[in-house]
Amino acid sequence: MPAPNSGSILRRPSRGTAVVGAALGLSLVLAGCSGSNVAGGGGGNSAASSEECAPFAQYGDLSGTRVTIYTSIVAPEDQPHIDSYRQFEECTGTQVVYEGSKEFEAQLPVRVQAGSPPDIAYVPQPGMINTLVSQSPGAVKPAPQTVVANVDQYYSETFKSAGSVDGTLYGAPLGSNVKSYVWYSPQAFAAKGYAVPTTWDEMVTLSNRIVADGGRPWCAGIGSGDATGWPLTDWLEDVMLRENGPEVYDQWVSHAIPFDDPRVVAALDRVGSVLKNDDYVNGGLGDVASIATTTFQDGGLPILDEATPGMNACYMHRQANFYAANFPEGTDISENGQAFAFELPPIDPGAQQTILVGSEFVVAFSDRPEVQAFQAYLSSPEWANTKAKAGSDLGQSGWISANTGLDPNNLSNPIDKLSAEILQDESNTFRFDGSDLMPAAVGSASFWRGMTDWITGQSSSESLTFIEQSWPPSS
């Protein structure tokens, strides 16, 4: 994602009740359960039973308070979020006021610098957390101990590290995503007798076979307005992990090695062996140049066309789990359906597979009791499951959480369930989206532009040197 992702893979125990009560310093009086005057984000003032409110007693009596949220998550994806707060509001008596904006990335720093930030922001880039902490000292509040305890118990160190600055946790993960996917049509593969590749070489062999059969193996699109180019950053990050391993990846992301190190050039050249190959792309959309002008939302849709006799589209599209939301309503997303995904295979069959992930983070600009209580709720398994059910009830897909207390059965489709299981698998190695960890001048600026210049004709070394020269001297 343009703004939605390092660390070790230690994972804390994932069972038990969320730790939220005593350290909040809140009264354990059960209030608001006879109905509250909440409005705003959750809206409504329907009565909730004592039994329904029992899990919320730990947050205390918050009657007469309000918590404001600012986020880039807008309609229609905002509704499951709003729905997931309702019982918290009804049972605690607080009011959650939700504001989604497409100008979030530009406007949040302005609000912070003006001294009028929201209580909570859902920040989609760890690099932005670092910038806010360093440029506006004291504005971002360290996560309370209740949130730290939940993150330690329910999230891998990769996600905790991404939400931390200099060892202090500022942001707990909210929604997360698995980026190391290749989308395909199981029905189209079955019709042609194609098998899902398990190694990079097998993937190349399959691509060549598709070409020999008269098809185009790949399709892609990187258009995204001001964020055009970001899908290629994910491609490069995934190949860097597979070609060089997580340790070198960490060195590259932190700038311990130059952005245009020969190993990075080789990795980008490998990406080019797919995306700059006239025989491979851009099925159903055009030639190589069309990748830059095709939106990322449209980039993978042609994989559905290969299930239709006579169509000449594409068979594979590399994109994160959230791409599921772009398929037309009614698309069968399943292992034997119209669309599904497999992990981008390893280059070295004997090497440990590392999975690229991303997330948004809950960052607070106030430490009032009601804000800390809401932060604790959002970091708990109870909220993750409530949010999953809310999305399923509305028929939405593409949202998952890395919270190990999430029951994958509460998610709406098989790819969401698979993604949650991958995030909960303690044997997996994860690394966060590199562009999201880099300084904004690189990760959400020159990296995007450099990749766009690369796909439209620039060489790997030229593009990477341009990005290297943009790296802030103090970072």
C-alpha positions as CSV (number, residue, x, y, z in Angstrom):
1,M,0.0,0.0,0.0
2,P,1.2,3.6,-0.6
3,A,1.3,4.2,3.1
4,P,0.4,1.1,4.8
5,N,5.5,-1.9,6.4
6,S,11.8,-5.3,10.4
7,G,12.6,-6.9,13.4
8,S,13.0,-10.4,14.8
9,I,10.3,-13.0,14.8
10,L,9.9,-13.7,18.5
11,R,6.2,-14.1,19.2
12,R,4.7,-13.8,22.7
13,P,2.1,-16.2,24.0
14,S,-1.2,-15.7,22.1
15,R,-3.8,-17.0,24.6
16,G,-5.4,-15.4,27.6
17,T,-7.5,-12.3,28.3
18,A,-6.4,-8.9,27.1
19,V,-4.5,-7.1,29.8
20,V,-6.3,-3.8,30.2
21,G,-7.7,-3.2,33.7
22,A,-5.6,-2.1,36.7
23,A,-3.0,-0.1,35.0
24,L,-5.6,2.2,33.4
25,G,-6.2,3.7,36.8
26,L,-9.9,3.7,36.0
27,S,-12.8,2.9,38.1
28,L,-14.2,-0.6,37.5
29,V,-17.7,0.7,37.9
30,L,-19.9,-0.8,35.1
31,A,-21.6,2.2,33.6
32,G,-23.4,3.1,30.5
33,C,-25.0,-0.3,30.2
34,S,-28.4,1.1,30.7
35,G,-28.0,3.1,27.6
36,S,-25.7,6.1,26.9
37,N,-25.9,9.4,25.1
38,V,-23.2,8.5,22.7
39,A,-23.4,9.7,19.1
40,G,-20.5,10.5,16.7
41,G,-18.7,7.5,15.3
42,G,-20.6,4.7,17.0
43,G,-23.8,6.6,17.2
44,G,-26.9,5.2,18.8
45,N,-27.9,5.1,22.4
46,S,-29.5,1.6,22.6
47,A,-29.4,-0.2,25.9
48,A,-26.9,-3.0,26.3
49,S,-27.4,-5.8,28.9
50,S,-25.2,-6.2,31.9
51,E,-24.0,-9.5,30.4
52,E,-23.1,-7.9,27.1
53,C,-21.2,-5.1,29.0
54,A,-19.3,-7.4,31.4
55,P,-16.2,-7.6,29.2
56,F,-16.1,-3.8,29.1
57,A,-16.1,-3.3,32.9
58,Q,-12.3,-3.2,32.9
59,Y,-12.4,0.1,31.0
60,G,-14.3,1.9,33.7
61,D,-17.0,4.5,33.7
62,L,-16.3,6.9,30.9
63,S,-19.7,8.7,30.8
64,G,-19.6,12.2,29.4
65,T,-16.3,11.8,27.6
66,R,-15.4,11.6,23.9
67,V,-12.6,10.3,21.8
68,T,-11.8,11.7,18.4
69,I,-10.2,9.6,15.6
70,Y,-8.6,10.8,12.4
71,T,-7.7,8.3,9.7
72,S,-7.3,7.8,6.0
73,I,-9.9,5.0,6.0
74,V,-12.9,6.3,4.2
75,A,-16.2,5.0,2.9
76,P,-17.1,2.2,2.4
77,E,-14.3,0.7,4.4
78,D,-15.0,3.0,7.3
79,Q,-18.3,1.4,8.3
80,P,-17.0,-1.8,9.9
81,H,-14.7,0.4,12.0
82,I,-17.5,2.6,13.1
83,D,-19.7,-0.5,13.9
84,S,-16.9,-2.1,15.9
85,Y,-16.9,0.8,18.4
86,R,-20.6,0.7,19.2
87,Q,-20.6,-1.7,22.1
88,F,-17.5,0.0,23.6
89,E,-19.5,3.3,23.5
90,E,-22.7,1.8,24.9
91,C,-21.0,0.0,27.8
92,T,-18.5,2.6,28.8
93,G,-20.5,5.8,28.1
94,T,-17.9,7.5,26.0
95,Q,-18.5,8.9,22.5
96,V,-16.2,7.9,19.6
97,V,-16.1,10.5,16.8
98,Y,-14.7,9.1,13.6
99,E,-13.2,11.3,10.8
100,G,-11.9,9.8,7.6
101,S,-10.0,11.9,5.1
102,K,-8.2,11.3,1.8
103,E,-5.9,14.1,2.8
104,F,-4.8,12.4,6.0
105,E,-1.1,12.2,5.3
106,A,-0.8,15.9,4.4
107,Q,-3.2,17.2,7.1
108,L,-2.2,15.2,10.2
109,P,1.2,16.9,10.5
110,V,-0.4,20.3,10.0
111,R,-2.9,19.6,12.8
112,V,-0.1,18.4,15.1
113,Q,2.1,21.5,14.4
114,A,-0.9,23.8,14.9
115,G,-1.5,22.2,18.4
116,S,-4.9,20.8,17.5
117,P,-4.4,17.1,16.8
118,P,-7.0,14.4,17.1
119,D,-7.0,12.2,20.2
120,I,-6.1,9.2,18.1
121,A,-4.8,8.8,14.5
122,Y,-4.5,5.6,12.5
123,V,-1.0,6.1,11.0
124,P,-0.3,3.9,8.0
125,Q,3.5,4.3,8.0
126,P,6.0,3.8,10.8
127,G,8.1,6.4,9.1
128,M,5.4,9.0,9.8
129,I,5.4,7.9,13.5
130,N,9.1,8.5,13.7
131,T,8.7,11.9,12.0
132,L,5.9,13.0,14.3
133,V,7.9,12.0,17.4
134,S,11.1,13.7,16.3
135,Q,9.6,16.9,14.8
136,S,6.9,17.5,17.4
137,P,8.4,16.5,20.8
138,G,5.8,15.6,23.3
139,A,2.9,15.6,20.9
140,V,2.8,11.8,20.4
141,K,2.1,10.0,23.7
142,P,3.9,6.7,24.5
143,A,1.5,3.8,24.5
144,P,0.2,3.1,28.0
145,Q,1.3,0.0,29.8
146,T,-2.0,-1.7,29.1
147,V,-1.4,-1.4,25.3
148,V,2.3,-2.5,25.7
149,A,1.1,-5.6,27.5
150,N,-1.4,-6.4,24.8
151,V,1.1,-5.9,22.0
152,D,3.7,-8.1,23.9
153,Q,1.1,-10.8,24.2
154,Y,-0.7,-10.7,20.9
155,Y,1.7,-9.4,18.3
156,S,5.1,-10.5,16.9
157,E,8.2,-8.4,17.6
158,T,8.1,-7.3,13.9
159,F,4.9,-5.3,14.5
160,K,6.0,-4.0,17.9
161,S,9.3,-2.8,16.5
162,A,7.5,-1.0,13.6
163,G,5.3,0.9,16.0
164,S,8.2,1.9,18.2
165,V,10.8,4.8,18.2
166,D,14.1,4.3,20.0
167,G,12.6,1.4,21.9
168,T,9.5,3.2,23.1
169,L,6.1,1.9,21.8
170,Y,4.0,4.7,20.4
171,G,1.6,2.8,18.1
172,A,-0.1,-0.6,18.5
173,P,-1.0,-2.3,15.2
174,L,-4.5,-2.0,13.9
175,G,-5.3,-3.7,10.6
176,S,-2.4,-5.6,8.9
177,N,-1.7,-7.2,5.6
178,V,0.3,-9.9,3.9
179,K,2.1,-8.5,0.9
180,S,4.0,-11.6,-0.5
181,Y,1.2,-12.9,-2.7
182,V,0.7,-13.7,-6.3
183,W,-3.0,-13.7,-7.4
184,Y,-4.2,-16.2,-10.0
185,S,-7.3,-17.9,-11.2
186,P,-7.5,-21.5,-10.0
187,Q,-10.2,-22.2,-12.6
188,A,-7.9,-20.8,-15.4
189,F,-4.9,-22.8,-14.1
190,A,-7.0,-26.0,-14.0
191,A,-8.3,-25.5,-17.5
192,K,-4.7,-25.2,-18.8
193,G,-3.2,-27.9,-16.5
194,Y,-0.9,-25.3,-14.8
195,A,0.4,-26.0,-11.3
196,V,1.1,-23.4,-8.7
197,P,4.9,-22.9,-8.6
198,T,6.8,-23.5,-5.4
199,T,10.1,-21.9,-6.5
200,W,11.2,-18.9,-8.5
201,D,12.6,-21.2,-11.2
202,E,9.2,-23.0,-11.4
203,M,7.5,-19.7,-11.7
204,V,9.7,-18.7,-14.6
205,T,9.1,-22.1,-16.3
206,L,5.4,-21.6,-15.9
207,S,5.6,-18.1,-17.3
208,N,7.5,-19.4,-20.4
209,R,4.9,-22.2,-20.8
210,I,2.1,-19.7,-20.8
211,V,3.9,-17.7,-23.5
212,A,4.4,-20.8,-25.6
213,D,0.7,-21.5,-25.2
214,G,0.0,-18.1,-26.7
215,G,-0.9,-16.3,-23.4
216,R,0.6,-13.5,-21.2
217,P,1.6,-14.7,-17.8
218,W,1.7,-11.4,-15.9
219,C,-0.3,-8.2,-15.5
220,A,0.4,-5.2,-13.3
221,G,-0.6,-1.6,-12.7
222,I,1.2,1.0,-10.5
223,G,-1.0,4.1,-11.1
224,S,-2.1,5.6,-7.8
225,G,-2.4,9.4,-8.2
226,D,0.3,11.1,-6.2
227,A,1.5,7.7,-4.9
228,T,2.0,6.2,-8.4
229,G,4.9,3.7,-8.2
230,W,4.3,2.2,-4.8
231,P,3.4,-1.4,-6.0
232,L,6.9,-1.7,-7.5
233,T,8.4,-0.9,-4.1
234,D,6.7,-4.0,-2.8
235,W,8.0,-6.1,-5.7
236,L,11.6,-4.9,-5.0
237,E,11.3,-5.5,-1.2
238,D,9.9,-9.0,-1.7
239,V,12.8,-9.9,-4.1
240,M,15.4,-8.3,-1.8
241,L,14.2,-10.6,0.9
242,R,14.3,-13.7,-1.3
243,E,17.6,-13.0,-2.9
244,N,19.6,-11.6,0.0
245,G,17.7,-12.6,3.2
246,P,16.3,-10.6,6.1
247,E,19.6,-9.3,7.5
248,V,20.7,-7.6,4.3
249,Y,17.1,-6.4,3.8
250,D,17.3,-4.7,7.3
251,Q,20.7,-3.1,6.4
252,W,19.1,-1.7,3.2
253,V,16.0,-0.4,4.8
254,S,18.0,1.3,7.6
255,H,20.5,2.7,5.1
256,A,23.4,0.7,6.6
257,I,24.2,-0.1,3.0
258,P,23.5,2.3,0.1
259,F,20.1,2.2,-1.6
260,D,22.0,1.4,-4.9
261,D,24.2,-1.3,-3.5
262,P,25.0,-3.9,-6.2
263,R,22.7,-6.4,-4.4
264,V,19.8,-4.1,-4.7
265,V,20.6,-3.5,-8.4
266,A,20.6,-7.2,-9.0
267,A,17.3,-7.6,-7.2
268,L,15.6,-4.9,-9.3
269,D,17.0,-6.5,-12.4
270,R,15.3,-9.7,-11.3
271,V,12.0,-7.9,-11.0
272,G,12.7,-6.5,-14.4
273,S,13.1,-10.0,-15.8
274,V,9.3,-10.3,-15.2
275,L,7.9,-6.8,-15.5
276,K,10.1,-5.5,-18.3
277,N,9.7,-8.7,-20.3
278,D,7.6,-7.9,-23.4
279,D,6.7,-11.5,-23.7
280,Y,5.4,-11.6,-20.1
281,V,3.4,-8.4,-19.7
282,N,0.9,-6.7,-19.6
283,G,-1.8,-9.2,-20.3
284,G,-5.1,-7.7,-21.2
285,L,-3.8,-4.1,-20.6
286,G,-1.1,-3.3,-23.1
287,D,2.7,-3.4,-23.2
288,V,5.3,-2.8,-20.6
289,A,4.7,1.0,-20.7
290,S,1.0,0.4,-19.8
291,I,2.0,-0.7,-16.3
292,A,2.7,2.9,-15.4
293,T,-0.7,4.1,-16.7
294,T,-2.8,1.3,-15.3
295,T,-4.2,1.9,-11.8
296,F,-3.2,-0.6,-9.2
297,Q,-6.8,-1.3,-8.6
298,D,-7.3,-2.5,-12.3
299,G,-3.8,-4.1,-12.6
300,G,-4.9,-7.6,-11.5
301,L,-8.5,-7.8,-12.9
302,P,-7.4,-9.5,-16.2
303,I,-6.7,-12.7,-14.3
304,L,-10.4,-13.2,-14.2
305,D,-10.6,-13.1,-18.0
306,E,-8.5,-16.2,-18.5
307,A,-11.3,-18.2,-17.1
308,T,-13.4,-17.1,-20.0
309,P,-12.8,-19.1,-23.3
310,G,-11.3,-17.0,-26.0
311,M,-10.0,-14.2,-23.7
312,N,-6.3,-13.4,-23.8
313,A,-5.5,-11.6,-20.5
314,C,-3.1,-12.7,-17.9
315,Y,-2.6,-15.5,-15.3
316,M,-0.6,-13.9,-12.4
317,H,-0.6,-10.6,-10.5
318,R,1.6,-9.9,-7.5
319,Q,-0.2,-7.9,-4.9
320,A,-1.2,-8.0,-1.2
321,N,-4.2,-9.7,0.4
322,F,-6.1,-6.5,0.4
323,Y,-6.4,-6.7,-3.4
324,A,-9.3,-9.0,-2.8
325,A,-11.5,-5.9,-2.4
326,N,-10.9,-4.9,-6.0
327,F,-12.5,-7.9,-7.6
328,P,-16.1,-7.5,-8.7
329,E,-18.9,-8.3,-6.2
330,G,-19.7,-12.0,-6.4
331,T,-16.2,-13.1,-7.5
332,D,-15.5,-16.6,-6.1
333,I,-12.3,-16.0,-4.1
334,S,-11.3,-19.5,-3.0
335,E,-8.8,-22.3,-3.7
336,N,-10.9,-23.7,-6.6
337,G,-12.6,-20.4,-7.5
338,Q,-12.1,-17.5,-9.9
339,A,-9.4,-15.9,-7.8
340,F,-7.0,-16.9,-5.1
341,A,-3.3,-16.3,-4.2
342,F,-0.1,-18.2,-3.5
343,E,3.0,-16.9,-1.7
344,L,5.6,-15.4,-4.0
345,P,8.0,-18.4,-4.1
346,P,11.6,-18.5,-2.8
347,I,14.5,-18.1,-5.1
348,D,16.6,-20.6,-3.1
349,P,14.4,-23.6,-2.4
350,G,16.5,-24.3,0.8
351,A,16.2,-20.8,2.2
352,Q,13.8,-19.8,4.9
353,Q,10.9,-17.9,3.3
354,T,10.4,-14.3,4.6
355,I,7.0,-12.7,4.3
356,L,6.5,-9.0,3.7
357,V,3.9,-7.4,5.9
358,G,2.3,-4.0,6.5
359,S,0.0,-2.4,9.1
360,E,-1.6,0.8,10.3
361,F,-0.9,1.9,13.9
362,V,-3.0,3.6,16.6
363,V,-1.1,6.7,17.7
364,A,-2.4,8.9,20.5
365,F,-2.0,12.7,21.1
366,S,-3.7,12.6,24.4
367,D,-3.3,10.5,27.6
368,R,-6.7,11.2,29.0
369,P,-8.2,8.0,30.7
370,E,-10.9,7.6,28.0
371,V,-8.2,7.8,25.2
372,Q,-6.0,5.2,26.9
373,A,-9.0,2.9,27.5
374,F,-9.9,3.1,23.8
375,Q,-6.3,2.4,22.8
376,A,-6.4,-0.7,25.0
377,Y,-9.6,-1.9,23.5
378,L,-8.2,-1.5,19.9
379,S,-5.1,-3.5,20.8
380,S,-7.2,-6.4,22.3
381,P,-8.4,-9.6,20.7
382,E,-12.0,-8.6,21.5
383,W,-11.8,-5.6,19.2
384,A,-10.0,-7.6,16.4
385,N,-12.8,-10.2,16.4
386,T,-15.5,-7.6,16.6
387,K,-14.0,-5.7,13.6
388,A,-13.7,-9.0,11.6
389,K,-17.3,-9.8,12.3
390,A,-18.4,-6.3,11.3
391,G,-16.6,-6.6,8.0
392,S,-18.1,-10.0,7.3
393,D,-21.6,-8.8,8.1
394,L,-21.2,-6.1,5.5
395,G,-19.7,-8.5,2.9
396,Q,-16.3,-6.7,2.9
397,S,-13.1,-8.6,2.4
398,G,-9.4,-7.6,2.5
399,W,-9.1,-6.7,6.2
400,I,-7.1,-8.8,8.6
401,S,-5.3,-8.3,11.9
402,A,-1.9,-9.7,13.1
403,N,-3.4,-10.0,16.6
404,T,-2.9,-13.7,17.5
405,G,-6.2,-13.6,19.4
406,L,-8.2,-13.2,16.2
407,D,-10.2,-16.2,15.2
408,P,-9.7,-16.5,11.4
409,N,-13.2,-18.0,11.2
410,N,-14.6,-14.5,11.8
411,L,-13.1,-13.3,8.5
412,S,-15.2,-13.2,5.4
413,N,-13.3,-15.2,2.8
414,P,-10.6,-17.9,2.4
415,I,-7.8,-15.5,1.4
416,D,-8.4,-13.4,4.5
417,K,-8.4,-16.5,6.7
418,L,-5.2,-17.8,5.0
419,S,-3.5,-14.4,5.6
420,A,-4.5,-14.4,9.3
421,E,-3.2,-17.9,9.7
422,I,0.1,-16.9,8.1
423,L,0.5,-14.0,10.5
424,Q,-0.3,-16.2,13.4
425,D,2.2,-18.9,12.4
426,E,5.1,-18.7,14.8
427,S,7.4,-20.5,12.3
428,N,7.2,-17.7,9.8
429,T,9.7,-14.9,9.5
430,F,8.3,-11.5,8.8
431,R,9.7,-8.2,7.7
432,F,7.8,-4.9,7.5
433,D,7.3,-3.0,4.3
434,G,10.6,-1.2,3.7
435,S,9.3,1.9,2.1
436,D,7.0,2.5,5.1
437,L,10.0,2.3,7.5
438,M,12.2,4.7,5.4
439,P,12.2,8.5,5.8
440,A,9.2,10.0,4.1
441,A,11.5,11.8,1.6
442,V,12.5,8.3,0.3
443,G,9.8,5.8,1.2
444,S,6.8,7.9,0.0
445,A,8.5,10.2,-2.5
446,S,11.7,9.3,-4.3
447,F,11.2,5.6,-4.1
448,W,7.8,5.9,-5.8
449,R,9.1,8.2,-8.4
450,G,12.3,6.2,-9.0
451,M,10.3,3.0,-9.6
452,T,8.0,4.8,-12.0
453,D,11.0,6.1,-14.0
454,W,12.4,2.6,-14.0
455,I,9.3,0.9,-15.4
456,T,9.1,3.6,-18.1
457,G,12.6,3.0,-19.3
458,Q,15.3,4.0,-16.8
459,S,17.9,1.4,-15.9
460,S,18.0,-0.2,-12.5
461,S,21.3,1.5,-11.5
462,E,20.0,4.9,-12.6
463,S,16.8,4.7,-10.7
464,L,18.4,3.4,-7.5
465,T,21.1,6.0,-7.6
466,F,18.5,8.7,-7.9
467,I,16.8,7.3,-4.8
468,E,20.1,7.0,-2.9
469,Q,20.9,10.7,-3.6
470,S,17.6,11.7,-2.0
471,W,18.3,10.0,1.3
472,P,18.3,12.7,4.1
473,P,21.8,13.2,5.4
474,S,20.7,13.0,9.0
475,S,18.8,9.7,8.6
